[in-house]
């Protein structure tokens, strides 16, 4: 991959993620991509100053940005790094954002509030060649970006399905895949399809089904009741979501599933933010899985490495190959 560079802050989790991408390209693709350090200096008043010790002129640069940074710092760094890179006359600049901050603020939920996902798009788009991210909270966020700026929204589900089949195959018999709210039904359908596709390869066939949980809200828009639509009695259950944040919704879903006869409780969400509730979740659920887009410490969590997915996307983008193959 001549003239291409991975750029990452050595003092962030992005550095380890970038090293895995580099290793994958070397071992699986028999190709080479340079990994260069990005220095993020911070003045005493908290102003930021990014600096690249290496010459970036005429290079195709892939910035790997750490998802566990404070969202406001994450955003400011992107703007400053973009200015630095464009000023250094890079050939092309791609932002690799394993977890897109502000993606949950994708619409106006009341008057006089910003659509923050759109504000991020408007600010970071000029000058970029491409954005590679994964498991957006709402896929329509891609529409906030200009038509000439591809936004590749990768899905971690293929890696999660591989992991489940390798490590928890015995728990997949008569598995029910559950959406913890109606907004996640599309996500569960996608996971269900991938599970069934993988099931065709097995001599022993598993039976999968789907269910979802309906939240009933009162006049103050507070959750008053939750109803299970589907049958989980005496079955193992996998709850699929995009983000673990406070874990309130998924905990309530787990309790409802237990009340309705679920046996083993499994959970998967792509982005493990865990502002709170991590210990409660891992103590209540039998198996809790996430990817390493945000969370890397294991504890009782099972962390699935999705760097190969990003490495494939970067390699294909650089070589002019189809990225859509990764969505199949």
Rosetta blueprint (number, residue, H / E / L):
1 X L
2 X L
3 X L
4 X E
5 X E
6 X E
7 X E
8 X E
9 X E
10 X L
11 X L
12 X L
13 X H
14 X H
15 X H
16 X H
17 X H
18 X H
19 X H
20 X H
21 X H
22 X H
23 X H
24 X H
25 X H
26 X H
27 X H
28 X H
29 X L
30 X L
31 X L
32 X L
33 X L
34 X E
35 X E
36 X E
37 X E
38 X E
39 X E
40 X E
41 X E
42 X E
43 X L
44 X L
45 X L
46 X L
47 X L
48 X E
49 X E
50 X E
51 X E
52 X E
53 X L
54 X L
55 X L
56 X L
57 X L
58 X L
59 X L
60 X E
61 X E
62 X E
63 X E
64 X E
65 X E
66 X L
67 X L
68 X L
69 X L
70 X L
71 X H
72 X H
73 X H
74 X H
75 X H
76 X H
77 X H
78 X H
79 X H
80 X H
81 X H
82 X H
83 X H
84 X H
85 X H
86 X H
87 X H
88 X L
89 X L
90 X L
91 X L
92 X E
93 X E
94 X E
95 X E
96 X E
97 X E
98 X L
99 X L
100 X L
101 X L
102 X L
103 X L
104 X L
105 X L
106 X L
107 X L
108 X L
109 X L
110 X L
111 X L
112 X L
113 X L
114 X L
115 X L
116 X H
117 X H
118 X H
119 X H
120 X H
121 X H
122 X H
123 X H
124 X H
125 X L
126 X L
127 X L
128 X L
129 X L
130 X E
131 X E
132 X E
133 X E
134 X E
135 X L
136 X L
137 X L
138 X L
139 X H
140 X H
141 X H
142 X H
143 X H
144 X H
145 X L
146 X L
147 X L
148 X L
149 X L
150 X E
151 X E
152 X E
153 X E
154 X E
155 X L
156 X L
157 X H
158 X H
159 X H
160 X H
161 X H
162 X H
163 X H
164 X H
165 X H
166 X H
167 X H
168 X L
169 X H
170 X H
171 X H
172 X H
173 X L
174 X L
175 X E
176 X E
177 X E
178 X E
179 X E
180 X L
181 X L
182 X H
183 X H
184 X H
185 X H
186 X H
187 X H
188 X H
189 X H
190 X H
191 X H
192 X H
193 X H
194 X H
195 X H
196 X H
197 X H
198 X H
199 X H
200 X L
201 X L
202 X L
203 X L
204 X L
205 X L
206 X L
207 X L
208 X E
209 X E
210 X E
211 X E
212 X E
213 X E
214 X E
215 X E
216 X E
217 X E
218 X L
219 X L
220 X L
221 X L
222 X L
223 X E
224 X E
225 X E
226 X E
227 X E
228 X E
229 X E
230 X L
231 X L
232 X L
233 X L
234 X L
235 X L
236 X L
237 X E
238 X E
239 X E
240 X E
241 X E
242 X E
243 X E
244 X E
245 X L
246 X L
247 X L
248 X H
249 X H
250 X H
251 X H
252 X H
253 X H
254 X H
255 X H
256 X H
257 X H
258 X H
259 X H
260 X L
261 X L
262 X L
263 X L
264 X L
265 X E
266 X E
267 X E
268 X E
269 X E
270 X E
271 X E
272 X E
273 X L
274 X L
275 X L
276 X L
277 X L
278 X H
279 X H
280 X H
281 X H
282 X H
283 X H
284 X H
285 X L
286 X L
287 X E
288 X E
289 X E
290 X E
291 X E
292 X L
293 X L
294 X L
295 X L
296 X L
297 X L
298 X L
299 X L
300 X L
301 X L
302 X E
303 X E
304 X E
305 X L
306 X L
307 X H
308 X H
309 X H
310 X H
311 X H
312 X H
313 X H
314 X H
315 X H
316 X H
317 X H
318 X H
319 X H
320 X L
321 X L
322 X L
323 X L
324 X H
325 X H
326 X H
327 X H
328 X L
